[in-house]
Amino acid sequence: MLRVQTQEIDGSLSCRLEGRFTGKGAEEVRTLVTRCDSKLELVVDLTDVMFIDAIGEEVLLFVNRLGGQFVAETSYSRDICERLQLPLIGKPKTNTQLPRNSNGNGHRPHHR
C-alpha cells in the first residue's frame, strides 16, 4: 500500500511517499507530478518507502528528469537514490511536522 502526502510551500511541492512504491501507485504519482505547476520545485521524500519495484524506479527517474530532488533518511532510500543517481537534499520544509515516534525517527528504538 502507498500513501502520498503533498504540500505546497514557498514555491515548492513536497511529496512524501510511505509504504510500497510499486505498479499502479507509482503510475498515479507520475500522473500527479505531470499535472503540477511546472514552476514549482519538486521534492520527493522517500524516507518512509519500504519497497520500490521497477515501475517505481522508472517513475523516480522520470521525476529526476523533470528536475526533482529527493530526501532519503534511511539506508534503503539512500541506496535507491545512490543506485539511480538521484540528487539528494535535506528534509523539505513543512508547515507542520508529521507525527513521529518518541525517538524522533518514526521507527522503534533498538534495545539490547
C-alpha positions in Angstrom: 0.0 0.0 0.0 1.2 3.5 -0.9 0.4 6.7 1.0 1.2 10.1 -0.7 1.2 13.4 1.2 1.7 16.6 -0.8 2.2 20.1 0.4 3.0 23.3 -1.5 5.2 25.7 0.4 7.3 28.6 -0.7 7.4 27.8 -4.4 8.0 24.1 -3.9 5.8 21.0 -4.0 6.8 18.3 -1.4 5.6 14.8 -2.0 6.1 12.4 1.0 5.8 8.8 0.0 5.1 6.0 2.5 4.9 2.2 2.0 5.4 0.3 -1.2 6.1 2.5 -4.3 5.0 0.0 -7.0 2.8 -0.5 -10.0 -0.4 1.5 -10.2 0.5 3.6 -7.2 3.8 4.7 -8.8 2.0 5.5 -12.1 -0.5 7.6 -10.2 2.4 9.6 -8.7 3.7 10.1 -12.2 0.3 11.5 -13.2 0.2 13.7 -10.2 3.7 15.1 -10.9 2.9 15.8 -14.6 -0.2 17.8 -13.6 1.6 20.0 -11.1 2.6 23.6 -11.9 6.0 23.3 -13.7 7.2 26.4 -11.9 7.2 24.6 -8.6 10.4 23.0 -7.3 9.6 19.3 -6.8 10.9 17.5 -3.7 10.1 13.8 -3.2 10.7 12.3 0.3 11.5 8.6 0.1 12.4 8.1 3.7 9.3 6.1 4.6 9.3 3.9 1.5 9.8 0.2 2.2 10.0 -1.2 -1.3 10.3 0.1 -4.9 9.7 -2.1 -7.9 10.9 -1.5 -11.5 7.9 0.7 -12.3 8.6 2.8 -9.2 12.2 3.2 -10.2 11.1 4.4 -13.7 8.8 7.0 -12.1 11.7 8.2 -9.9 13.9 8.5 -12.9 11.1 10.4 -14.7 10.8 12.8 -11.7 14.6 13.3 -11.8 14.4 14.2 -15.5 11.8 16.9 -14.5 14.4 18.4 -12.1 13.0 16.8 -8.9 15.2 16.4 -5.8 14.9 13.7 -3.2 15.1 13.2 0.5 16.3 9.9 1.8 17.0 9.3 5.5 17.0 5.5 5.7 19.6 3.1 4.4 17.1 1.7 1.9 16.0 5.0 0.5 19.6 6.3 0.3 20.7 3.1 -1.5 17.9 3.6 -4.1 18.9 7.2 -4.6 22.6 6.3 -5.0 21.9 3.4 -7.4 19.6 5.5 -9.6 21.9 8.6 -9.2 19.1 10.8 -7.8 20.0 14.1 -6.3 19.7 14.2 -2.5 18.8 17.3 -0.4 17.9 17.8 3.2 14.4 17.5 4.7 11.8 19.5 2.8 10.1 22.5 4.5 6.8 21.7 6.1 4.1 23.9 7.8 3.5 21.2 10.4 5.6 18.3 11.4 4.1 14.9 10.8 3.8 12.7 14.0 6.9 10.6 14.8 7.6 8.1 17.5 9.3 9.2 20.7 12.8 8.6 19.4 12.1 11.1 16.6 12.7 8.9 13.5 9.5 7.1 13.0 10.9 3.7 14.0 11.0 1.8 17.2 14.2 2.1 19.2 16.5 -0.9 19.3 17.1 -2.3 22.7 19.9 -4.7 23.5 
